[in-house]
């Protein structure tokens, strides 16, 4: 005997919520002091209206349908309404530079774009790239005033449609969605996710090895839905019937803390810069969050000082996760093992908390040297991190950069890492951000974390600047806390006290009002390099 043949597709996630959790809420901040809330049953009905509307627009099977939107209930309807009809969801980042956004729209061959009304000006800015777009659907009750062609109202479009739709038997290897990389070393590259990979990613990220999300939870996804599917949380939360909370465009710390408190959020996801701002708000308001199980930080390594602040000052666990666009994205999380429950804070800090994590079940990782040989798992030997698994890319859209893929199925991440004997890996740096001084490597990530441990420092980014004698030297860009004064001598003394060698210490420091950030909240080091004449990273 054998098991039933069942296609792992978006319907297996979508059906479950409306059928078994019809009264569970989806909440969205839609204005100052104003929230939209409805149930999974209402969400299901509207998503099915969207499915009928897409059919009514005459779109072919596999057509690419883009979204240019904030985190919210309408965007969630698109997350399922588009792929459940066999079409492809393509999330667009409104914060991208105009040339990148134009390139992505053309490269993806988008036929329809769903857009927030307050983001229409972004499309107006890239109108030259819209020649292949047949319809622009605005998240509004009425058709707004714009000189763009073929504009429709989302609410009018849905209102004309029935709220039922026959379940589609979509082959699991059908493309469900496309996300593009950030393009920090060239043009953005398209990554295509299948129904199967998305389902398996959602299933694994709800396991105890990752978030442990279930029907008792309320998830707050602060990471944008236009960035790697909000780390997959809309799919995962819908699949298990968890309550979902979205910020809309209101990602300020005050709104985030209010949502966490008032909606009884049990878990939340965001980049470290978000959690730094939330920490300041929590400290000022002295808010208690008894329902919160943990918060997850990803996108870049959170400073150890931030992890410790959440634990000591607020009693909140801040756990690190690792992934990238090419891994759907979550591929590892830094939870301690059972045998570590009795470990003291210092041992946990060095062995677990500062690590990118343990690979999730289904994900294989290895670290190799320049000759392709696997390095020892001793926490010291460094090399490039390679990864493979059922939700890891096997090629870019259009076949870009085939050298990133090995013949036996490994993907070269471009991250430099070490791995401990316990199997925890830590990202030392991106290959393009390592600083090579006098033939020796300096980790910008480690230095940033230690500088941000200074009481007077709010943010810090470290980049390489050219040096005639040593090839490259570190420059520290520092944002002091309000009222604090930070000098280069103080930074150098602080780093020396934390074990940095004299030759590794920065020779130069710049004081900033804020570290420049990418559209998804990561430190944008290419802006700092350009601003201060630093060396550009080597091409990849």
Buried (B, 14 or more C-beta within 10 A) or exposed (E): EEEEEEBBBBBBBBBBBBEEBBEBBBBBBBEEEEBBBBBBBBBBBBBBBBBBBBEEBEBEEEBBBBBBBBBBBBBBBBBBBBBBBBBBBBBBBBBBEEEBBBBBBBBBEBBBBBBBBBBBEBBEEBEEBBEEBBBBBBBBEEEBEBEBEEBBBBBBBBEEBEBEBEEBEBEBEBBBBBBBBBBBBEBBBBBBBBBBBBBBBBBBBBBEBBBBBBEEBBBBBBBBBBBBBBBBBBBBBBBBBBBBBBBBBBBBBBBBBBBBBEBBBBBBBBBBBBBBBBBBBBEEEEEEBEBBBBBBBBBBBBBBBBBBBBBEEBEBBBBBBBBBBBBBBBBBBBBBEEEEEEBEEEEBBBBBBBBBBBBBEBBEBBBBEEEEEEBEBEBEBBBBBBBBBBBBBEBBBEEBBEEBBEEEEBBBBBBBBBBBEBBBBBBBBBBBBBBBBEEEBBBBBBBBBBBBBBEBBBBBBBBBBEBEEBBBBBBBBBBBBEEEEBEBEBBBEBBEEBEBEEEBBBBEBBEBEEBBBBBBBBBBBBBBBEEEEBBEBEEB
